[in-house]
Amino acid sequence: MLIEDFKLKCFVNLMLKQFSSSDRASIEPPAKPGDDNWNDRLLQRPYRFPAVSESDHDLSVHIEHAGTGYFFPLGTADAATAAAKAREIDVMATNDGWDTACRRFSRELVVSFEWCMNPVLWTYTTIHTLVGEWGGQKFDPVPAHAHKQHVVVVETDAGIRQALCWGIDQQEGFASVPCDSVESSPRLVDRHKPRLVFLNRKLAGRIGLKSAGCASLIQPETTVVPYSAHADGDRMFTSTPGGAGEYLIKRVKPDRLLEPILKVASRSELMHRNFLPSVKYYFQDLLQSNSSHDNPALARLTQRERATLELLSKGCVNKEIAQAMGISPWTVHNHIKKIFERLNVRTRTEAVIRYLEK
């Protein structure tokens, strides 16, 4: 079987559900509506979106309202300017609702692409929704892209749609075709004759897909790959389907969304018959390369940090880790922050995944 040596089991999902909301908040506390102390809530996020001119020092913020929360890139490294923008987003979400705020301000989202169901083979990336000046962007007509393989993106959220189209257009030989509704997708598919369609899995039933969790054929030689957009990495990992024997989930850069199929597509026109084999070969190569070298980031962890990470991998929360190690919860908090820094991750789930891959 393809990934027998990679033992990332379903207990990761169960582990996540054991983390209480207050335990997660100890790392990234949510903002409260009306709170003016935004400077203390500013963050530096590890993943940038190259479509926008961000620096590594630009700040972000996590804002919660009505049970929903998002990370918002603030586009500046100046704390006062960033805090003012965070306050503006919070006021708009509170007064006008999330739909209005998300059309006006860019969000950080994690997008997962569901290539195969069993074994679970997913890639994922971090995007910033493209809003404002991007909202009126016009894409070239078909004749200008006649020599390229087309990828239709069916997405009702304009910010997500623009971001995914940007990512596709960065890959040589491919051109994106934005589609803002299920109703218009058949016309665009007939016109552009794409080999690949990216489809928000929420729309899968409306387009006639019986199985929304993997690549499927919707027309002769047209493959549709469902994807999901998540507010953060933890929610993505908990959305993975249960029951599969093996799991392999790989982060890709936002300008390499088509990475699992690029080798085949670069040699010839992408056909459905070689689509899934190409994806499996891609993940198989990853397994071979992962097994050929040690993880230097894990080697840099101290003995205490490694013990903390091992307990995290068993689903323990801060209080349980503190009791097991005979230290205070605040010391556990500091160990976890150091683990995040050394492994270049931002959530407990990602840290545990790195640990399980060792």
C-alpha positions, 0 to 999 in steps of 0.5 A, a space after each residue: 500500500 502507498 503509505 504504510 510507513 506513515 502512521 498518522 492515525 485518527 487519534 489526532 482528531 480525538 486529541 484536538 477535541 480534548 484541547 479546551 478553548 481556554 487552553 488554546 487561547 493561552 497561546 493566541 487569546 481572542 479579541 473581545 468586541 469593544 476591547 480597546 487594548 488591541 496592542 496586546 493582541 497583535 501577532 506575527 504570523 509565520 505564513 505570508 501570502 506572496 500575492 500581496 506586498 507583506 513583510 515578515 514583520 507585518 502584524 496580524 490579529 485574531 478577532 472573534 464575534 458571534 462564535 466565529 473567529 478569523 485571523 486578519 493580516 493588518 498589512 503593517 509592522 507599526 503597532 499603532 496603525 495595526 491596532 487601529 485597523 484591528 479596532 476598525 475590523 472589530 467594529 464592522 464585524 460587530 455592527 454590520 456582521 461578518 459578511 460585510 467585514 470579510 468583503 472589506 478586509 483580507 482574512 488569513 485562511 487555510 485551504 485544504 485540497 482533497 486529492 484522495 479519500 482512502 488513503 487520505 492524501 491532502 495538500 494544504 496552504 495558507 492564503 489571504 483573501 484578495 479583496 478591495 482592489 482585487 475585487 474588480 480584477 479582470 482575467 484575460 479571455 480564452 484566446 490569450 490562454 489557448 496554449 495553456 491548460 485551464 483550471 476552473 475555480 468554482 467559489 462563491 466567495 470572491 476573496 477566496 476565488 481571487 486568491 486561488 486563481 492567483 496561485 494557479 496562474 503562478 504555475 507555468 502552463 496553467 491558467 485559472 478560470 474564475 467561476 462565481 456560481 454553480 449555475 455558471 460552471 457548466 457553461 465555463 467548463 464547456 467553453 474552456 475545456 479544463 482538465 481540472 476543476 477546483 470546487 468548494 466542497 460546500 458546493 459539491 452536492 449542487 454540482 452533482 458530485 456523489 462523493 465530495 472527499 476526493 478527485 472525481 470525473 465530472 465530464 470526459 477528461 475533466 477532473 474535479 478536486 474538492 477543497 475546503 477553507 478553514 479559519 485555522 489549521 486545527 479546524 482543517 485537521 479535525 475535518 479529515 475523514 475518519 476510517 481511513 487506514 493511512 493519512 498523509 497531509 502536506 503543506 504546499 506554497 500558495 503558488 504551488 497549488 498544483 504540485 501533486 500533478 505538475 510532473 505529469 502535466 509538464 510532460 503531457 496534457 493532464 488526463 484523468 487516467 493518469 491523474 490519481 497515479 500522479 498524485 500517489 507518486 507525488 506522496 510516495 516520493 515525499 515518504 521516501 524523502 522524509 525517511 531519508 533524513 532526520 528533522 533538525 528542528 526536532 533535534 533543537 528541542 530541549 529535553 523539557 520541550 520534547 517531554 512537553 511535545 510528547 505529552 501534547 501528542 497524547 492529547 494532554 492539555 496544559 494542566 495535565 502536562 504540568 501535573 505529569 512534569 511537576 511544573 506550573 501551567 505557566 511554565 508549560 505555556 512557555 515550553 509550548 511557545 518555544 516549541 512553536 518557535 523552534 518548529 516554525 508552527 503556529 498550532 498544537 496540531 501542527 506541532 504534534 504532526 511534526 512530532 509524529 512524522 519524526 
